[in-house]
Amino acid sequence: MTATLERPATGAPAARARTRAQRRAGHRVPRWLAIPAVVSLLITGLYPAAAGLALALTDSSLARPLRGFVGFDNFVAAAESVAFGGSLVRSALFAVFATALAVVAGTAGALALQARGGRFGLLGAVLLLPMVTPPVSVGVAWKLLLAPVGGGLTGLWDALGVSGFNPLGSGVGAFATLVVTHAWQWAPLVLLLVYAALLGVPAELWEAAALDGAGWWRTLRSVVAPVVAPTVLAAAVLQLVIAFKVFDLVAVVTAGGPGVSTIVASFEVFRTAFRGSFEVGTAAAETIVLGLLVGVVLGAAGLVTRHTRGDA
Amino acid sequence: MRAAASRAVLAVAALLAIAPVVFLVSLSLRGVDDVQNGGWLPERVRWDNWPAAFQTVPLAQMLANSWVVALGATLLTALVAVPTAYVTARAGRSGKRLHSALLAAYCAPPIVAVLPLYFLLKSVGLTNSVVGLALVNGLANVPVAVWLLDGFVRRVPAEVEEAAWVDGLSVAAGLRRVVLPLIVPGLVAASLVCFFLAYNEFLFAVSFAQSPSAQTLTVGLSLFQGDRTVQFGQQAAASLVAIVPVYVLAVLAQRALVGGLSQGAVR
C-alpha cells in the first residue's frame, strides 16, 4: 500500500534517471575505440619490457639475439661495469639539478611575464623558442658558444679575468654545462605551464592583497602560491621525466667526457649496445636497472606531489 | 618598480633564449680565420659555409627524411590519439586506467625500448627506413598527444553528444561528427607538439637508421663532430638548416601552440 502511494512522488525523477541511465548504457564507449591505444601500448610498452627482460637473461648479439639462457650473468656484468653504476648516479643528479634549475627559472619568468601584464605575444614566442629547438642543434650551439678558441663567450671570460676558461675541460664544468643547457631548453615549458596557471588567479585576489597592503613577497606566498603550487609540482615531475631521457645533448656536447664525467645512463646503455663491444645482453640488463631506478624516483616524486596537493 | 624589475628579468631571459642561435647565425657567415678571432660580428660576411655544409653531408636528403618522418609520425599519432583521448576522457574507470598506462609508458626513458624495437624493426625489414622511424616516433608520441587532448574532450559538454545520439548517431559517429570538430584546437596543438618531438628526435634515428637514405637531420648534425675548428661555420649553417623550419612553424602557430599546451595541461 505504502509503496503504491509513494510511487507517484518519486516516479517521475526515477523514470528520468532511468532513461538517462539507459541512454548512457545504450551508448557506452565501444571497446574497439581503445584498440589503437592497446596496440600502441603493446608495441611501445609491453613488448619492449618483455623483450628487454628476455635479452637481459640470454646471450645475445645485434645479429643473433636470444642465443641461450644465461641467468643473471648480464646483470652481474652490468654491476661490474666500471661506467654503469656511476652513470646511474649521474642520471639521477642530472635529473634533479636540471629540474630544479628549469623550475626556478621558468617560474621566475612566468611571474615576470604576468607582472608585466598584457598579452603573451611576441615576447612569449621568443621565450618559447628554446623548447622547439632540436636538442642536437642546442648542443652544437652551446658547444660553439663555449669553445675556448673562437667561442662566443671568450670576450666575457677575458673581461672576468679568466681568459681561455673552458667549462667543457673539467668534469664538473662539463656536467654543469649540460645541466644548464638542458634547463635552457626546458625552462620555457615550465614558464608556459605556470603562466597559464597564474592566469587562473582571480583578479579580485590580487586587488584584495594590494588593498591590504601586502608586499610582493607576501602576495606571492599567501595569494599566488596556493593557486599555482599544484601546477609547479606537476611541471617539476614532468621535468624529471624529460631529464631522465637525456641522450642527444650528451652525445653531441661531451660524448660522455672528459673521462667518464658526463656519461649518463642512456648514453652508457647506448655505448654498451651499439658501440665498441656490442654487449646486447649487458645493455638490456642495464636498461632494466635504469627503468627500475626511474620508476622508483618518479614514484616517490608522484607521492610527494599527491601529499602536498592533499595538504594544500 | 616591480614592473621595471620584471621587464629587466624578461629582457635578460629573451636575450638568453636567442643568444646561442644568434651566435650560430654569425658563425655561419664567417670564414675559418674570422671564427678564430672570436667575437660576435663577422669581419666580412661570406655565404660559402652554407653550400659547403650541403656537400659535407647529404643535408638536403636528410632534411627531406626528417620532414617525411615527422609528418608521417604526426599523422599516425593523431589517428591513434583521437579515439584514445575519447576513451580516456569518457570511459570512466577503464579510461582512467588506460590514461595511467600511457603515462607510465611515456615516463620510461626511450633507451629502454631501443634494443627491443631494433630487433622488431629488423624482423620486419624496417631498419634503415623512414617508414620504420615514422612508425616508432608516431607510436612513441601517442601518450603526449593523449595527455594534451584528454582535457579538450572533457570540456565537450555531454549534452551535445547526447543530442547527437538521440538523433541516431552511434558513439563512434558522434565522436567523428560532433566531438572531433570541437576539439580541433587541441588536435592542432597536439599535432604541432608531436611534429616537433618527431622532427627533433635523435636516439631512435641514430639507432635504427645508419644508411644515408634514411638518416635524419639530427643524425647528420652529429656527424659534423670530427674536425672541430675547421668546420665551425659549416656546423653552424647545418644546425640552422635544422632550426629554421621549426622556428618559422613555432612563431606562425604560436597562438595555437600556447593555447593547446596551457589548456590541455591545466585542469
Chai-1 contact restraints between the chains, C-beta under 6 A:
chainA,res_idxA,chainB,res_idxB,connection_type,confidence,min_distance_angstrom,max_distance_angstrom,comment,restraint_id
A,H27,B,W165,contact,1.0,0.0,6.0,A-B,restraint_1
A,H27,B,V171,contact,1.0,0.0,6.0,A-B,restraint_2
A,V29,B,V87,contact,1.0,0.0,6.0,A-B,restraint_3
A,V29,B,R90,contact,1.0,0.0,6.0,A-B,restraint_4
A,V29,B,A91,contact,1.0,0.0,6.0,A-B,restraint_5
A,P30,B,V171,contact,1.0,0.0,6.0,A-B,restraint_6
A,L33,B,P83,contact,1.0,0.0,6.0,A-B,restraint_7
A,L33,B,V87,contact,1.0,0.0,6.0,A-B,restraint_8
A,A34,B,V87,contact,1.0,0.0,6.0,A-B,restraint_9
A,P36,B,V80,contact,1.0,0.0,6.0,A-B,restraint_10
A,P36,B,P83,contact,1.0,0.0,6.0,A-B,restraint_11
A,A37,B,T84,contact,1.0,0.0,6.0,A-B,restraint_12
A,A37,B,L98,contact,1.0,0.0,6.0,A-B,restraint_13
A,S40,B,V80,contact,1.0,0.0,6.0,A-B,restraint_14
A,S40,B,L139,contact,1.0,0.0,6.0,A-B,restraint_15
A,S40,B,V142,contact,1.0,0.0,6.0,A-B,restraint_16
A,L41,B,A101,contact,1.0,0.0,6.0,A-B,restraint_17
A,L41,B,A105,contact,1.0,0.0,6.0,A-B,restraint_18
A,I43,B,L139,contact,1.0,0.0,6.0,A-B,restraint_19
A,T44,B,A105,contact,1.0,0.0,6.0,A-B,restraint_20
A,T44,B,L139,contact,1.0,0.0,6.0,A-B,restraint_21
A,T44,B,A140,contact,1.0,0.0,6.0,A-B,restraint_22
A,G45,B,A105,contact,1.0,0.0,6.0,A-B,restraint_23
A,P48,B,A113,contact,1.0,0.0,6.0,A-B,restraint_24
A,P48,B,P116,contact,1.0,0.0,6.0,A-B,restraint_25
A,A51,B,P116,contact,1.0,0.0,6.0,A-B,restraint_26
A,G52,B,P116,contact,1.0,0.0,6.0,A-B,restraint_27
A,P65,B,F119,contact,1.0,0.0,6.0,A-B,restraint_28
A,G109,B,A13,contact,1.0,0.0,6.0,A-B,restraint_29
A,A112,B,S6,contact,1.0,0.0,6.0,A-B,restraint_30
A,A112,B,V9,contact,1.0,0.0,6.0,A-B,restraint_31
A,A112,B,L10,contact,1.0,0.0,6.0,A-B,restraint_32
A,A115,B,R2,contact,1.0,0.0,6.0,A-B,restraint_33
A,A115,B,S6,contact,1.0,0.0,6.0,A-B,restraint_34
A,R116,B,S6,contact,1.0,0.0,6.0,A-B,restraint_35
A,F120,B,V258,contact,1.0,0.0,6.0,A-B,restraint_36
A,A125,B,V251,contact,1.0,0.0,6.0,A-B,restraint_37
A,A125,B,Q254,contact,1.0,0.0,6.0,A-B,restraint_38
A,V126,B,A14,contact,1.0,0.0,6.0,A-B,restraint_39
A,V126,B,A17,contact,1.0,0.0,6.0,A-B,restraint_40
A,L127,B,A13,contact,1.0,0.0,6.0,A-B,restraint_41
A,L127,B,A17,contact,1.0,0.0,6.0,A-B,restraint_42
A,L129,B,A17,contact,1.0,0.0,6.0,A-B,restraint_43
A,P130,B,A17,contact,1.0,0.0,6.0,A-B,restraint_44
A,V132,B,F196,contact,1.0,0.0,6.0,A-B,restraint_45
A,V132,B,V246,contact,1.0,0.0,6.0,A-B,restraint_46
A,V132,B,A250,contact,1.0,0.0,6.0,A-B,restraint_47
A,T133,B,I243,contact,1.0,0.0,6.0,A-B,restraint_48
A,P134,B,N200,contact,1.0,0.0,6.0,A-B,restraint_49
A,P134,B,T218,contact,1.0,0.0,6.0,A-B,restraint_50
A,P134,B,A242,contact,1.0,0.0,6.0,A-B,restraint_51
A,V136,B,F202,contact,1.0,0.0,6.0,A-B,restraint_52
A,V136,B,T218,contact,1.0,0.0,6.0,A-B,restraint_53
A,V136,B,L221,contact,1.0,0.0,6.0,A-B,restraint_54
A,V136,B,S222,contact,1.0,0.0,6.0,A-B,restraint_55
A,S137,B,S239,contact,1.0,0.0,6.0,A-B,restraint_56
A,S137,B,A242,contact,1.0,0.0,6.0,A-B,restraint_57
A,S137,B,I243,contact,1.0,0.0,6.0,A-B,restraint_58
A,V140,B,Q235,contact,1.0,0.0,6.0,A-B,restraint_59
A,V140,B,S239,contact,1.0,0.0,6.0,A-B,restraint_60
A,A141,B,P20,contact,1.0,0.0,6.0,A-B,restraint_61
A,A141,B,L24,contact,1.0,0.0,6.0,A-B,restraint_62
A,W142,B,P20,contact,1.0,0.0,6.0,A-B,restraint_63
A,L145,B,P20,contact,1.0,0.0,6.0,A-B,restraint_64
A,L145,B,F23,contact,1.0,0.0,6.0,A-B,restraint_65
A,G150,B,V35,contact,1.0,0.0,6.0,A-B,restraint_66
A,G150,B,Q36,contact,1.0,0.0,6.0,A-B,restraint_67
A,G150,B,G38,contact,1.0,0.0,6.0,A-B,restraint_68
A,G152,B,F23,contact,1.0,0.0,6.0,A-B,restraint_69
A,T154,B,G38,contact,1.0,0.0,6.0,A-B,restraint_70
A,L192,B,L261,contact,1.0,0.0,6.0,A-B,restraint_71
A,L193,B,A265,contact,1.0,0.0,6.0,A-B,restraint_72
A,A196,B,S262,contact,1.0,0.0,6.0,A-B,restraint_73
A,A196,B,V266,contact,1.0,0.0,6.0,A-B,restraint_74
A,A197,B,V266,contact,1.0,0.0,6.0,A-B,restraint_75
A,W216,B,R2,contact,1.0,0.0,6.0,A-B,restraint_76
A,V241,B,C107,contact,1.0,0.0,6.0,A-B,restraint_77
A,F244,B,P109,contact,1.0,0.0,6.0,A-B,restraint_78
A,K245,B,P109,contact,1.0,0.0,6.0,A-B,restraint_79
A,F247,B,L203,contact,1.0,0.0,6.0,A-B,restraint_80
A,D248,B,F202,contact,1.0,0.0,6.0,A-B,restraint_81
A,V252,B,S222,contact,1.0,0.0,6.0,A-B,restraint_82
A,S266,B,P109,contact,1.0,0.0,6.0,A-B,restraint_83
A,S266,B,I111,contact,1.0,0.0,6.0,A-B,restraint_84
A,V269,B,I111,contact,1.0,0.0,6.0,A-B,restraint_85
A,A273,B,L115,contact,1.0,0.0,6.0,A-B,restraint_86
A,A284,B,L115,contact,1.0,0.0,6.0,A-B,restraint_87
A,T287,B,V112,contact,1.0,0.0,6.0,A-B,restraint_88
A,G291,B,A108,contact,1.0,0.0,6.0,A-B,restraint_89
A,G291,B,V112,contact,1.0,0.0,6.0,A-B,restraint_90
A,L298,B,C107,contact,1.0,0.0,6.0,A-B,restraint_91
